[in-house]
Amino acid sequence: MVRSMLLMRTFARVAVLVLCCAAAAPAAAHGQPPQPQDEFVPVGNSPAPEQIPAAPLLIGAYVVVLAGLFTYVFSLSRRLVSVQRDVERLEADVKRKGRA
């Protein structure tokens, strides 16, 4: 159980690291900022506003949510197996004491 939790934590850390690197790569690719201007520039001639690409953020959000959901379901299944074993053990104890 400890090993599986350690594996899940490592997977989550790697996923977060990959998402951070993927989100930082487009920002670093823009290069140098534009030079300041000394004269008036009409609005029609201004460069396009900066836009954040939505795909990496959306994919990152889905990965984080699905990893959390998977971790929760896996943890819940492990706990249910433990409770089932306890119930079976208690039923066996009750049957044994009932005969005595």
C-alpha positions as CSV (number, residue, x, y, z in Angstrom):
1,M,0.0,0.0,0.0
2,V,2.8,2.4,0.8
3,R,4.6,1.5,-2.4
4,S,1.4,2.2,-4.5
5,M,0.9,5.6,-2.7
6,L,4.5,6.5,-3.4
7,L,4.1,5.5,-7.1
8,M,1.0,7.6,-7.4
9,R,2.7,10.6,-5.7
10,T,5.6,10.3,-8.1
11,F,3.3,10.1,-11.1
12,A,1.5,13.2,-9.9
13,R,4.7,15.1,-9.5
14,V,5.9,14.1,-12.9
15,A,2.6,15.1,-14.5
16,V,2.8,18.5,-12.8
17,L,6.4,19.0,-13.9
18,V,5.5,18.1,-17.5
19,L,2.5,20.4,-17.5
20,C,4.6,23.3,-16.2
21,C,7.3,22.7,-18.8
22,A,4.7,22.5,-21.6
23,A,3.0,25.8,-20.4
24,A,6.4,27.6,-20.1
25,A,7.7,26.6,-23.6
26,P,5.3,28.8,-25.7
27,A,6.0,31.8,-23.4
28,A,9.7,31.4,-23.9
29,A,9.4,31.2,-27.7
30,H,8.3,34.8,-28.2
31,G,11.8,36.2,-28.1
32,Q,12.5,39.9,-27.3
33,P,9.8,42.4,-26.4
34,P,9.1,45.1,-28.9
35,Q,11.1,48.4,-28.7
36,P,9.4,51.4,-27.2
37,Q,8.0,54.0,-29.7
38,D,8.7,57.7,-29.8
39,E,5.8,58.7,-31.9
40,F,2.0,58.3,-32.0
41,V,0.8,55.0,-33.5
42,P,-2.8,54.7,-34.5
43,V,-4.8,51.8,-33.1
44,G,-5.2,50.1,-36.5
45,N,-1.4,49.7,-36.8
46,S,-0.8,48.2,-33.4
47,P,0.4,44.6,-33.2
48,A,-2.1,41.9,-32.3
49,P,-2.7,41.5,-28.5
50,E,-1.0,38.7,-26.7
51,Q,-3.0,35.5,-26.5
52,I,-2.6,32.5,-24.2
53,P,-3.0,29.2,-26.0
54,A,-5.9,27.4,-24.5
55,A,-5.0,23.8,-25.5
56,P,-2.1,23.3,-23.0
57,L,-4.1,24.7,-20.1
58,L,-7.1,22.6,-20.9
59,I,-5.1,19.4,-21.3
60,G,-3.3,20.2,-18.1
61,A,-6.5,20.7,-16.2
62,Y,-7.9,17.4,-17.5
63,V,-4.7,15.6,-16.6
64,V,-4.8,16.9,-13.1
65,V,-8.5,16.2,-12.5
66,L,-8.2,12.7,-14.0
67,A,-5.1,11.9,-12.0
68,G,-6.8,13.0,-8.8
69,L,-9.9,11.0,-9.7
70,F,-7.8,7.9,-10.4
71,T,-5.9,8.3,-7.2
72,Y,-9.1,8.7,-5.2
73,V,-10.8,5.7,-6.8
74,F,-7.7,3.5,-6.3
75,S,-7.4,4.6,-2.7
76,L,-11.1,3.9,-2.1
77,S,-10.8,0.4,-3.6
78,R,-7.9,-0.4,-1.4
79,R,-9.8,0.7,1.7
80,L,-12.9,-1.3,0.6
81,V,-10.8,-4.4,0.3
82,S,-9.5,-3.9,3.8
83,V,-13.0,-3.4,5.2
84,Q,-14.2,-6.5,3.4
85,R,-11.4,-8.6,4.9
86,D,-12.3,-7.2,8.4
87,V,-16.0,-8.0,7.9
88,E,-15.2,-11.6,6.8
89,R,-12.9,-12.1,9.8
90,L,-15.6,-10.8,12.1
91,E,-18.2,-13.1,10.6
92,A,-15.9,-16.0,11.0
93,D,-15.3,-15.1,14.7
94,V,-19.1,-14.8,15.3
95,K,-19.7,-18.2,13.8
96,R,-16.9,-19.8,15.8
97,K,-18.2,-18.2,19.1
98,G,-21.8,-19.2,18.3
99,R,-20.9,-22.8,18.1
100,A,-19.0,-22.8,21.4
